[in-house]
Amino acid sequence: MFDPTHSRFATFGVISSLPGELIDSIWMIIDQTCKVSSTCTTC
């Protein structure tokens, strides 16, 4: 799951051009990857 103490950033240009559902899906994929991989560097 997401670590509330770990900051995540994206530029405004990227975020404003993507639909919210896509952003949520990207974070869900990252979250699932981190759960199964102890070598995940984005978590």
N, C-alpha and C positions, 0 to 999 in steps of 0.2 A: 504494500500500500504506500501511499505518498507519505513521506516524512515531513511533518509540518515545520520542522526546523531547517529544512533544506530549501534554499531559494531557487526559483526557476524564472527565467526571463525570456521574453520574445519582443522583437521590435513592434512598435505600433503599426507600421506598414504591413507587416506579415499578419498580425492578428486582425486588423481591420478588413483585410481582403479575404479572410477565410470564414466560412459559416461556423457558428458555435458548435454544431454537431460534429464537424470534422475535427476541431480542436479537442473536443472531449474524447473522440475516438483515438486520436494520436496519444493522448495521455493514458488512456486505458491500455493501449498496446505497450507503452513503456512500462506501466505498472505491472502488467502481466509478465513481461520479460524479466523485470527485476525480481519477481517472486520466484521464478524458476532458475535464475542465473545468479550465482553469488559473485560473479565477476562483472556485473552490470556497472558501468561507469557513469550512467546518468542518474543514478539513485543516491 
